[in-house]
């Protein structure tokens, strides 16, 4: 709960006061809330993009010793079994929306 409160507080500061926040974390579930993610390896920026684009590169992240959000792993696993989910799913609401689209369209 403490980590969640911190994320909510810095998000509010960013939105309300337009303050730039630099958050350093190894928790990928926190990084999904960023506007921009920079992945640093051995002191160098190796990836720099939106969370959706960064986490669409799961193999690259794994090669750097990083994880992806659990829901992204689930979407990747389902995609590998032929479920037509798009790249860039990083949170549960986006996952649920895409699954609902598939079910409604009959593409399963």
N, CA, C and O atoms as a printed pandas DataFrame, in Angstrom:
     atom_number atom_name residue_name chain_id  residue_number  x_coord  y_coord  z_coord
0              1         N          UNK        A               1    0.812   -1.206    0.000
1              2        CA          UNK        A               1    0.000    0.000    0.000
2              3         C          UNK        A               1    0.851    1.264    0.000
3              4         O          UNK        A               1    0.489    2.261   -0.625
4              5         N          UNK        A               2    1.980    1.223    0.699
5              6        CA          UNK        A               2    2.845    2.394    0.761
6              7         C          UNK        A               2    3.377    2.795   -0.605
7              8         O          UNK        A               2    3.415    3.980   -0.938
8              9         N          UNK        A               3    3.790    1.807   -1.399
9             10        CA          UNK        A               3    4.306    2.098   -2.739
10            11         C          UNK        A               3    3.200    2.680   -3.616
11            12         O          UNK        A               3    3.428    3.609   -4.391
12            13         N          UNK        A               4    2.005    2.119   -3.482
13            14        CA          UNK        A               4    0.860    2.606   -4.264
14            15         C          UNK        A               4    0.565    4.065   -3.918
15            16         O          UNK        A               4    0.302    4.875   -4.806
16            17         N          UNK        A               5    0.610    4.396   -2.638
17            18        CA          UNK        A               5    0.362    5.771   -2.211
18            19         C          UNK        A               5    1.415    6.728   -2.760
19            20         O          UNK        A               5    1.101    7.854   -3.146
20            21         N          UNK        A               6    2.650    6.279   -2.792
21            22        CA          UNK        A               6    3.717    7.122   -3.346
22            23         C          UNK        A               6    3.467    7.387   -4.826
23            24         O          UNK        A               6    3.577    8.525   -5.281
24            25         N          UNK        A               7    3.132    6.346   -5.573
25            26        CA          UNK        A               7    2.857    6.514   -7.010
26            27         C          UNK        A               7    1.679    7.463   -7.213
27            28         O          UNK        A               7    1.737    8.345   -8.070
28            29         N          UNK        A               8    0.624    7.292   -6.442
29            30        CA          UNK        A               8   -0.541    8.182   -6.557
30            31         C          UNK        A               8   -0.160    9.626   -6.239
31            32         O          UNK        A               8   -0.610   10.547   -6.920
32            33         N          UNK        A               9    0.664    9.830   -5.211
33            34        CA          UNK        A               9    1.072   11.182   -4.818
34            35         C          UNK        A               9    1.925   11.841   -5.887
35            36         O          UNK        A               9    1.695   13.001   -6.231
36            37         N          UNK        A              10    2.911   11.117   -6.421
37            38        CA          UNK        A              10    3.758   11.748   -7.445
38            39         C          UNK        A              10    2.989   11.951   -8.747
39            40         O          UNK        A              10    3.265   12.898   -9.483
40            41         N          UNK        A              11    2.033   11.081   -9.038
41            42        CA          UNK        A              11    1.196   11.274  -10.225
42            43         C          UNK        A              11    0.351   12.534  -10.078
43            44         O          UNK        A              11    0.191   13.298  -11.030
44            45         N          UNK        A              12   -0.183   12.743   -8.888
45            46        CA          UNK        A              12   -0.988   13.939   -8.623
46            47         C          UNK        A              12   -0.122   15.201   -8.722
47            48         O          UNK        A              12   -0.555   16.193   -9.308
48            49         N          UNK        A              13    1.090   15.182   -8.162
49            50        CA          UNK        A              13    1.994   16.325   -8.272
50            51         C          UNK        A              13    2.310   16.632   -9.727
51            52         O          UNK        A              13    2.342   17.793  -10.134
52            53         N          UNK        A              14    2.540   15.594  -10.500
53            54        CA          UNK        A              14    2.837   15.774  -11.918
54            55         C          UNK        A              14    1.652   16.392  -12.645
55            56         O          UNK        A              14    1.817   17.336  -13.418
56            57         N          UNK        A              15    0.467   15.866  -12.401
57            58        CA          UNK        A              15   -0.743   16.348  -13.066
58            59         C          UNK        A              15   -1.122   17.759  -12.613
59            60         O          UNK        A              15   -1.330   18.652  -13.435
60            61         N          UNK        A              16   -1.205   17.944  -11.319
61            62        CA          UNK        A              16   -1.716   19.196  -10.756
62            63         C          UNK        A              16   -0.711   20.340  -10.877
63            64         O          UNK        A              16   -1.054   21.436  -11.318
64            65         N          UNK        A              17    0.526   20.073  -10.482
65            66        CA          UNK        A              17    1.529   21.137  -10.418
66            67         C          UNK        A              17    2.506   21.123  -11.585
67            68         O          UNK        A              17    3.408   21.956  -11.667
68            69         N          UNK        A              18    2.312   20.157  -12.495
69            70        CA          UNK        A              18    3.169   20.030  -13.676
70            71         C          UNK        A              18    4.642   19.893  -13.288
71            72         O          UNK        A              18    5.524   20.454  -13.937
72            73         N          UNK        A              19    4.887   19.135  -12.214
73            74        CA          UNK        A              19    6.248   18.883  -11.733
74            75         C          UNK        A              19    6.766   17.625  -12.413
75            76         O          UNK        A              19    6.079   16.604  -12.458
76            77         N          UNK        A              20    7.971   17.703  -12.938
77            78        CA          UNK        A              20    8.606   16.525  -13.512
78            79         C          UNK        A              20    9.132   15.657  -12.381
79            80         O          UNK        A              20    9.803   16.142  -11.470
80            81         N          UNK        A              21    8.821   14.378  -12.450
81            82        CA          UNK        A              21    9.248   13.423  -11.427
82            83         C          UNK        A              21   10.164   12.406  -12.092
83            84         O          UNK        A              21    9.828   11.851  -13.138
84            85         N          UNK        A              22   11.315   12.164  -11.487
85            86        CA          UNK        A              22   12.208   11.102  -11.935
86            87         C          UNK        A              22   12.141   10.017  -10.872
87            88         O          UNK        A              22   12.531   10.233   -9.725
88            89         N          UNK        A              23   11.643    8.848  -11.262
89            90        CA          UNK        A              23   11.493    7.731  -10.346
90            91         C          UNK        A              23   12.407    6.605  -10.798
91            92         O          UNK        A              23   12.334    6.156  -11.942
92            93         N          UNK        A              24   13.247    6.162   -9.915
93            94        CA          UNK        A              24   14.132    5.039  -10.217
94            95         C          UNK        A              24   13.562    3.823   -9.507
95            96         O          UNK        A              24   13.399    3.826   -8.287
96            97         N          UNK        A              25   13.259    2.779  -10.279
97            98        CA          UNK        A              25   12.626    1.604   -9.694
98            99         C          UNK        A              25   12.994    0.339  -10.452
99           100         O          UNK        A              25   13.335    0.379  -11.634
100          101         N          UNK        A              26   12.919   -0.769   -9.758
101          102        CA          UNK        A              26   13.045   -2.073  -10.391
102          103         C          UNK        A              26   11.690   -2.755  -10.462
103          104         O          UNK        A              26   11.585   -3.888  -10.934
104          105         N          UNK        A              27   10.647   -2.067   -9.994
105          106        CA          UNK        A              27    9.295   -2.609  -10.002
106          107         C          UNK        A              27    8.591   -2.186  -11.296
107          108         O          UNK        A              27    8.197   -1.030  -11.453
108          109         N          UNK        A              28    8.443   -3.126  -12.201
109          110        CA          UNK        A              28    7.881   -2.796  -13.496
110          111         C          UNK        A              28    6.421   -2.361  -13.399
111          112         O          UNK        A              28    5.954   -1.576  -14.225
112          113         N          UNK        A              29    5.698   -2.861  -12.399
113          114        CA          UNK        A              29    4.315   -2.438  -12.214
114          115         C          UNK        A              29    4.229   -0.956  -11.842
115          116         O          UNK        A              29    3.172   -0.344  -11.995
116          117         N          UNK        A              30    5.312   -0.380  -11.362
117          118        CA          UNK        A              30    5.356    1.062  -11.105
118          119         C          UNK        A              30    5.717    1.821  -12.379
119          120         O          UNK        A              30    5.186    2.902  -12.630
120          121         N          UNK        A              31    6.596    1.271  -13.164
121          122        CA          UNK        A              31    7.074    1.948  -14.372
122          123         C          UNK        A              31    5.967    2.138  -15.408
123          124         O          UNK        A              31    6.070    3.022  -16.259
124          125         N          UNK        A              32    4.917    1.327  -15.351
125          126        CA          UNK        A              32    3.849    1.461  -16.351
126          127         C          UNK        A              32    3.120    2.791  -16.246
127          128         O          UNK        A              32    2.469    3.208  -17.205
128          129         N          UNK        A              33    3.210    3.462  -15.119
129          130        CA          UNK        A              33    2.507    4.732  -14.935
130          131         C          UNK        A              33    3.294    5.930  -15.451
131          132         O          UNK        A              33    2.793    7.055  -15.436
132          133         N          UNK        A              34    4.508    5.700  -15.903
133          134        CA          UNK        A              34    5.352    6.792  -16.384
134          135         C          UNK        A              34    4.927    7.245  -17.773
135          136         O          UNK        A              34    4.300    6.496  -18.523
136          137         N          UNK        A              35    5.277    8.474  -18.099
137          138        CA          UNK        A              35    5.100    8.965  -19.468
138          139         C          UNK        A              35    6.231    8.448  -20.354
139          140         O          UNK        A              35    6.071    8.261  -21.560
140          141         N          UNK        A              36    7.373    8.225  -19.714
141          142        CA          UNK        A              36    8.584    7.814  -20.432
142          143         C          UNK        A              36    9.377    6.883  -19.534
143          144         O          UNK        A              36    9.480    7.102  -18.327
144          145         N          UNK        A              37    9.938    5.838  -20.137
145          146        CA          UNK        A              37   10.780    4.894  -19.395
146          147         C          UNK        A              37   12.155    4.865  -20.055
147          148         O          UNK        A              37   12.275    4.730  -21.272
148          149         N          UNK        A              38   13.178    4.993  -19.231
149          150        CA          UNK        A              38   14.556    4.871  -19.702
150          151         C          UNK        A              38   15.149    3.654  -19.000
151          152         O          UNK        A              38   15.198    3.602  -17.771
152          153         N          UNK        A              39   15.595    2.685  -19.778
153          154        CA          UNK        A              39   16.230    1.489  -19.225
154          155         C          UNK        A              39   17.731    1.716  -19.290
155          156         O          UNK        A              39   18.290    1.989  -20.352
156          157         N          UNK        A              40   18.368    1.599  -18.138
157          158        CA          UNK        A              40   19.801    1.842  -18.037
158          159         C          UNK        A              40   20.502    0.520  -17.743
159          160         O          UNK        A              40   20.085   -0.241  -16.871
160          161         N          UNK        A              41   21.569    0.265  -18.482
161          162        CA          UNK        A              41   22.389   -0.922  -18.260
162          163         C          UNK        A              41   23.844   -0.495  -18.231
163          164         O          UNK        A              41   24.339    0.116  -19.178
164          165         N          UNK        A              42   24.514   -0.814  -17.160
165          166        CA          UNK        A              42   25.929   -0.479  -16.988
166          167         C          UNK        A              42   26.179    1.021  -17.221
167          168         O          UNK        A              42   27.162    1.416  -17.848
168          169         N          UNK        A              43   25.260    1.836  -16.697
169          170        CA          UNK        A              43   25.426    3.284  -16.780
170          171         C          UNK        A              43   25.024    3.919  -18.096
171          172         O          UNK        A              43   25.166    5.130  -18.263
172          173         N          UNK        A              44   24.526    3.128  -19.034
173          174        CA          UNK        A              44   24.125    3.679  -20.343
174          175         C          UNK        A              44   22.640    3.451  -20.575
175          176         O          UNK        A              44   22.103    2.404  -20.215
176          177         N          UNK        A              45   21.984    4.426  -21.173
177          178        CA          UNK        A              45   20.588    4.273  -21.558
178          179         C          UNK        A              45   20.535    3.361  -22.777
179          180         O          UNK        A              45   21.089    3.685  -23.827
180          181         N          UNK        A              46   19.866    2.221  -22.635
181          182        CA          UNK        A              46   19.773    1.270  -23.747
182          183         C          UNK        A              46   18.391    1.259  -24.391
183          184         O          UNK        A              46   18.242    0.835  -25.537
184          185         N          UNK        A              47   17.396    1.715  -23.670
185          186        CA          UNK        A              47   16.042    1.861  -24.204
186          187         C          UNK        A              47   15.456    3.140  -23.644
187          188         O          UNK        A              47   15.694    3.480  -22.485
188          189         N          UNK        A              48   14.688    3.853  -24.460
189          190        CA          UNK        A              48   14.089    5.107  -24.030
190          191         C          UNK        A              48   12.830    5.321  -24.858
191          192         O          UNK        A              48   12.910    5.663  -26.037
192          193         N          UNK        A              49   11.659    5.118  -24.240
193          194        CA          UNK        A              49   10.410    5.213  -24.996
194          195         C          UNK        A              49    9.231    5.202  -24.027
195          196         O          UNK        A              49    9.412    5.313  -22.815
196          197         N          UNK        A              50    8.042    5.071  -24.566
197          198        CA          UNK        A              50    6.842    4.960  -23.738
198          199         C          UNK        A              50    6.815    3.599  -23.059
199          200         O          UNK        A              50    7.446    2.659  -23.543
200          201         N          UNK        A              51    6.103    3.475  -21.957
201          202        CA          UNK        A              51    6.002    2.162  -21.311
202          203         C          UNK        A              51    5.470    1.074  -22.255
203          204         O          UNK        A              51    5.969   -0.051  -22.244
204          205         N          UNK        A              52    4.474    1.402  -23.058
205          206        CA          UNK        A              52    3.913    0.414  -23.979
206          207         C          UNK        A              52    4.966   -0.115  -24.950
207          208         O          UNK        A              52    5.029   -1.316  -25.208
208          209         N          UNK        A              53    5.778    0.771  -25.478
209          210        CA          UNK        A              53    6.818    0.345  -26.427
210          211         C          UNK        A              53    7.965   -0.373  -25.728
211          212         O          UNK        A              53    8.510   -1.340  -26.260
212          213         N          UNK        A              54    8.331    0.092  -24.550
213          214        CA          UNK        A              54    9.407   -0.563  -23.797
214          215         C          UNK        A              54    9.006   -1.985  -23.442
215          216         O          UNK        A              54    9.772   -2.919  -23.678
216          217         N          UNK        A              55    7.817   -2.164  -22.878
217          218        CA          UNK        A              55    7.410   -3.489  -22.414
218          219         C          UNK        A              55    6.985   -4.414  -23.543
219          220         O          UNK        A              55    6.746   -5.600  -23.313
220          221         N          UNK        A              56    6.888   -3.889  -24.755
221          222        CA          UNK        A              56    6.667   -4.747  -25.919
222          223         C          UNK        A              56    7.960   -5.462  -26.327
223          224         O          UNK        A              56    7.949   -6.319  -27.210
224          225         N          UNK        A              57    9.056   -5.109  -25.687
225          226        CA          UNK        A              57   10.365   -5.696  -25.974
226          227         C          UNK        A              57   10.787   -6.632  -24.846
227          228         O          UNK        A              57   11.877   -6.504  -24.288
228          229         N          UNK        A              58    9.906   -7.570  -24.522
229          230        CA          UNK        A              58   10.130   -8.455  -23.365
230          231         C          UNK        A              58   11.446   -9.212  -23.463
231          232         O          UNK        A              58   12.167   -9.318  -22.471
232          233         N          UNK        A              59   11.774   -9.738  -24.636
233          234        CA          UNK        A              59   13.024  -10.506  -24.766
234          235         C          UNK        A              59   14.231   -9.643  -24.453
235          236         O          UNK        A              59   15.143  -10.081  -23.752
236          237         N          UNK        A              60   14.246   -8.425  -24.965
237          238        CA          UNK        A              60   15.354   -7.501  -24.708
238          239         C          UNK        A              60   15.446   -7.196  -23.212
239          240         O          UNK        A              60   16.537   -7.195  -22.642
240          241         N          UNK        A              61   14.299   -6.938  -22.579
241          242        CA          UNK        A              61   14.298   -6.652  -21.146
242          243         C          UNK        A              61   14.792   -7.851  -20.346
243          244         O          UNK        A              61   15.578   -7.697  -19.410
244          245         N          UNK        A              62   14.333   -9.041  -20.712
245          246        CA          UNK        A              62   14.788  -10.247  -20.011
246          247         C          UNK        A              62   16.301  -10.426  -20.167
247          248         O          UNK        A              62   16.983  -10.849  -19.233
248          249         N          UNK        A              63   16.822  -10.099  -21.362
249          250        CA          UNK        A              63   18.269  -10.227  -21.578
250          251         C          UNK        A              63   19.057   -9.253  -20.712
251          252         O          UNK        A              63   20.240   -9.469  -20.447
252          253         N          UNK        A              64   18.403   -8.183  -20.273
253          254        CA          UNK        A              64   19.035   -7.203  -19.392
254          255         C          UNK        A              64   18.784   -7.518  -17.914
255          256         O          UNK        A              64   19.199   -6.765  -17.033
256          257         N          UNK        A              65   18.107   -8.629  -17.655
257          258        CA          UNK        A              65   17.828   -9.024  -16.282
258          259         C          UNK        A              65   16.609   -8.349  -15.679
259          260         O          UNK        A              65   16.453   -8.310  -14.459
260          261         N          UNK        A              66   15.747   -7.817  -16.535
261          262        CA          UNK        A              66   14.548   -7.138  -16.059
262          263         C          UNK        A              66   13.305   -7.937  -16.413
263          264         O          UNK        A              66   13.299   -8.714  -17.368
264          265         N          UNK        A              67   12.271   -7.740  -15.642
265          266        CA          UNK        A              67   10.991   -8.373  -15.913
266          267         C          UNK        A              67   10.090   -7.411  -16.659
267          268         O          UNK        A              67   10.426   -6.245  -16.862
268          269         N          UNK        A              68    8.951   -7.917  -17.059
269          270        CA          UNK        A              68    7.890   -7.082  -17.601
270          271         C          UNK        A              68    6.696   -7.252  -16.670
271          272         O          UNK        A              68    6.655   -8.208  -15.897
272          273         N          UNK        A              69    5.726   -6.345  -16.728
273          274        CA          UNK        A              69    4.545   -6.521  -15.879
274          275         C          UNK        A              69    3.904   -7.892  -16.110
275          276         O          UNK        A              69    3.919   -8.412  -17.225
276          277         N          UNK        A              70    3.354   -8.457  -15.067
277          278        CA          UNK        A              70    2.756   -9.802  -15.153
278          279         C          UNK        A              70    1.678   -9.884  -16.219
279          280         O          UNK        A              70    1.586  -10.888  -16.925
280          281         N          UNK        A              71    0.867   -8.853  -16.348
281          282        CA          UNK        A              71   -0.194   -8.883  -17.355
282          283         C          UNK        A              71    0.398   -8.860  -18.774
283          284         O          UNK        A              71   -0.195   -9.409  -19.703
284          285         N          UNK        A              72    1.561   -8.227  -18.935
285          286        CA          UNK        A              72    2.241   -8.230  -20.227
286          287         C          UNK        A              72    2.748   -9.627  -20.541
287          288         O          UNK        A              72    2.651  -10.082  -21.681
288          289         N          UNK        A              73    3.292  -10.316  -19.532
289          290        CA          UNK        A              73    3.724  -11.710  -19.719
290          291         C          UNK        A              73    2.554  -12.596  -20.121
291          292         O          UNK        A              73    2.683  -13.440  -21.007
292          293         N          UNK        A              74    1.414  -12.402  -19.469
293          294        CA          UNK        A              74    0.222  -13.189  -19.793
294          295         C          UNK        A              74   -0.213  -12.926  -21.229
295          296         O          UNK        A              74   -0.504  -13.869  -21.965
296          297         N          UNK        A              75   -0.261  -11.665  -21.640
297          298        CA          UNK        A              75   -0.646  -11.324  -23.008
298          299         C          UNK        A              75    0.338  -11.932  -24.009
299          300         O          UNK        A              75   -0.078  -12.450  -25.045
300          301         N          UNK        A              76    1.629  -11.876  -23.713
301          302        CA          UNK        A              76    2.646  -12.461  -24.601
302          303         C          UNK        A              76    2.452  -13.973  -24.727
303          304         O          UNK        A              76    2.555  -14.529  -25.821
304          305         N          UNK        A              77    2.171  -14.627  -23.608
305          306        CA          UNK        A              77    1.968  -16.080  -23.618
306          307         C          UNK        A              77    0.733  -16.443  -24.438
307          308         O          UNK        A              77    0.769  -17.383  -25.232
308          309         N          UNK        A              78   -0.343  -15.714  -24.255
309          310        CA          UNK        A              78   -1.562  -15.977  -25.031
310          311         C          UNK        A              78   -1.328  -15.712  -26.518
311          312         O          UNK        A              78   -1.813  -16.453  -27.372
312          313         N          UNK        A              79   -0.578  -14.644  -26.819
313          314        CA          UNK        A              79   -0.254  -14.326  -28.215
314          315         C          UNK        A              79    0.545  -15.457  -28.855
315          316         O          UNK        A              79    0.341  -15.779  -30.025
316          317         N          UNK        A              80    1.453  -16.059  -28.091
317          318        CA          UNK        A              80    2.268  -17.157  -28.624
318          319         C          UNK        A              80    1.428  -18.405  -28.906
319          320         O          UNK        A              80    1.861  -19.299  -29.633
320          321         N          UNK        A              81    0.228  -18.460  -28.327
321          322        CA          UNK        A              81   -0.691  -19.574  -28.565
322          323         C          UNK        A              81   -1.796  -19.195  -29.557
323          324         O          UNK        A              81   -2.820  -19.873  -29.643
324          325         N          UNK        A              82   -1.579  -18.115  -30.296
325          326        CA          UNK        A              82   -2.497  -17.752  -31.364
326          327         C          UNK        A              82   -3.625  -16.813  -30.999
327          328         O          UNK        A              82   -4.470  -16.523  -31.846
328          329         N          UNK        A              83   -3.672  -16.327  -29.774
329          330        CA          UNK        A              83   -4.709  -15.369  -29.395
330          331         C          UNK        A              83   -4.290  -13.998  -29.943
331          332         O          UNK        A              83   -3.190  -13.531  -29.648
332          333         N          UNK        A              84   -5.143  -13.356  -30.729
333          334        CA          UNK        A              84   -4.742  -12.115  -31.425
334          335         C          UNK        A              84   -4.762  -10.867  -30.537
335          336         O          UNK        A              84   -5.574   -9.964  -30.738
336          337         N          UNK        A              85   -3.870  -10.828  -29.567
337          338        CA          UNK        A              85   -3.740   -9.660  -28.703
338          339         C          UNK        A              85   -2.658   -8.738  -29.259
339          340         O          UNK        A              85   -1.639   -9.215  -29.760
340          341         N          UNK        A              86   -2.866   -7.427  -29.177
341          342        CA          UNK        A              86   -1.847   -6.500  -29.678
342          343         C          UNK        A              86   -0.671   -6.384  -28.709
343          344         O          UNK        A              86   -0.781   -6.740  -27.536
344          345         N          UNK        A              87    0.450   -5.883  -29.215
345          346        CA          UNK        A              87    1.578   -5.535  -28.350
346          347         C          UNK        A              87    1.183   -4.315  -27.521
347          348         O          UNK        A              87    0.220   -3.619  -27.840
348          349         N          UNK        A              88    1.930   -4.071  -26.470
349          350        CA          UNK        A              88    1.748   -2.855  -25.696
350          351         C          UNK        A              88    0.751   -2.953  -24.559
351          352         O          UNK        A              88    0.386   -1.932  -23.975
352          353         N          UNK        A              89    0.298   -4.163  -24.228
353          354        CA          UNK        A              89   -0.606   -4.315  -23.091
354          355         C          UNK        A              89    0.240   -4.297  -21.814
355          356         O          UNK        A              89    1.084   -5.167  -21.601
356          357         N          UNK        A              90   -0.005   -3.284  -20.968
357          358        CA          UNK        A              90    0.826   -3.146  -19.769
358          359         C          UNK        A              90    0.026   -3.099  -18.478
359          360         O          UNK        A              90    0.602   -3.100  -17.390
360          361         N          UNK        A              91   -1.302   -3.058  -18.591
361          362        CA          UNK        A              91   -2.102   -3.037  -17.362
362          363         C          UNK        A              91   -3.371   -3.863  -17.531
363          364         O          UNK        A              91   -3.757   -4.209  -18.648
364          365         N          UNK        A              92   -4.003   -4.168  -16.424
365          366        CA          UNK        A              92   -5.165   -5.047  -16.429
366          367         C          UNK        A              92   -6.345   -4.449  -17.197
367          368         O          UNK        A              92   -6.998   -5.183  -17.939
368          369         N          UNK        A              93   -6.654   -3.150  -17.057
369          370        CA          UNK        A              93   -7.777   -2.621  -17.845
370          371         C          UNK        A              93   -7.565   -2.755  -19.362
371          372         O          UNK        A              93   -8.506   -3.074  -20.089
372          373         N          UNK        A              94   -6.348   -2.518  -19.838
373          374        CA          UNK        A              94   -6.074   -2.664  -21.268
374          375         C          UNK        A              94   -6.211   -4.117  -21.693
375          376         O          UNK        A              94   -6.748   -4.404  -22.763
376          377         N          UNK        A              95   -5.729   -5.037  -20.861
377          378        CA          UNK        A              95   -5.852   -6.464  -21.146
378          379         C          UNK        A              95   -7.320   -6.853  -21.230
379          380         O          UNK        A              95   -7.736   -7.528  -22.172
380          381         N          UNK        A              96   -8.101   -6.430  -20.246
381          382        CA          UNK        A              96   -9.532   -6.766  -20.219
382          383         C          UNK        A              96  -10.251   -6.206  -21.441
383          384         O          UNK        A              96  -11.098   -6.884  -22.024
384          385         N          UNK        A              97   -9.922   -4.974  -21.837
385          386        CA          UNK        A              97  -10.548   -4.382  -23.024
386          387         C          UNK        A              97  -10.254   -5.199  -24.275
387          388         O          UNK        A              97  -11.149   -5.443  -25.084
388          389         N          UNK        A              98   -9.002   -5.622  -24.435
389          390        CA          UNK        A              98   -8.621   -6.387  -25.625
390          391         C          UNK        A              98   -9.268   -7.769  -25.639
391          392         O          UNK        A              98   -9.702   -8.239  -26.691
392          393         N          UNK        A              99   -9.336   -8.419  -24.486
393          394        CA          UNK        A              99   -9.987   -9.731  -24.413
394          395         C          UNK        A              99  -11.466   -9.587  -24.731
395          396         O          UNK        A              99  -12.038  -10.418  -25.436
396          397         N          UNK        A             100  -12.085   -8.534  -24.212
397          398        CA          UNK        A             100  -13.507   -8.303  -24.498
398          399         C          UNK        A             100  -13.737   -8.104  -25.997
399          400         O          UNK        A             100  -14.707   -8.625  -26.548
400          401         N          UNK        A             101  -12.859   -7.357  -26.656
401          402        CA          UNK        A             101  -12.978   -7.161  -28.106
402          403         C          UNK        A             101  -12.908   -8.494  -28.851
403          404         O          UNK        A             101  -13.673   -8.736  -29.785
404          405         N          UNK        A             102  -11.986   -9.350  -28.427
405          406        CA          UNK        A             102  -11.828  -10.655  -29.074
406          407         C          UNK        A             102  -13.081  -11.508  -28.877
407          408         O          UNK        A             102  -13.576  -12.128  -29.819
408          409         N          UNK        A             103  -13.579  -11.531  -27.661
409          410        CA          UNK        A             103  -14.760  -12.352  -27.361
410          411         C          UNK        A             103  -15.970  -11.835  -28.161
411          412         O          UNK        A             103  -16.717  -12.625  -28.739
412          413         N          UNK        A             104  -16.152  -10.535  -28.188
413          414        CA          UNK        A             104  -17.293   -9.950  -28.904
414          415         C          UNK        A             104  -17.208  -10.176  -30.415
415          416         O          UNK        A             104  -18.227  -10.318  -31.091
416          417         N          UNK        A             105  -15.984  -10.207  -30.931
417          418        CA          UNK        A             105  -15.818  -10.389  -32.372
418          419         C          UNK        A             105  -15.856  -11.862  -32.790
419          420         O          UNK        A             105  -15.975  -12.187  -33.971
420          421         N          UNK        A             106  -15.753  -12.737  -31.793
421          422        CA          UNK        A             106  -15.749  -14.170  -32.099
422          423         C          UNK        A             106  -14.408  -14.691  -32.596
423          424         O          UNK        A             106  -14.339  -15.817  -33.088
424          425         N          UNK        A             107  -13.324  -13.894  -32.481
425          426        CA          UNK        A             107  -11.990  -14.299  -32.919
426          427         C          UNK        A             107  -11.253  -14.995  -31.775
427          428         O          UNK        A             107  -10.420  -14.371  -31.118
428          429         N          UNK        A             108  -11.531  -16.234  -31.532
429          430        CA          UNK        A             108  -10.829  -16.920  -30.438
430          431         C          UNK        A             108  -10.394  -18.280  -30.811
431          432         O          UNK        A             108   -9.791  -18.980  -29.998
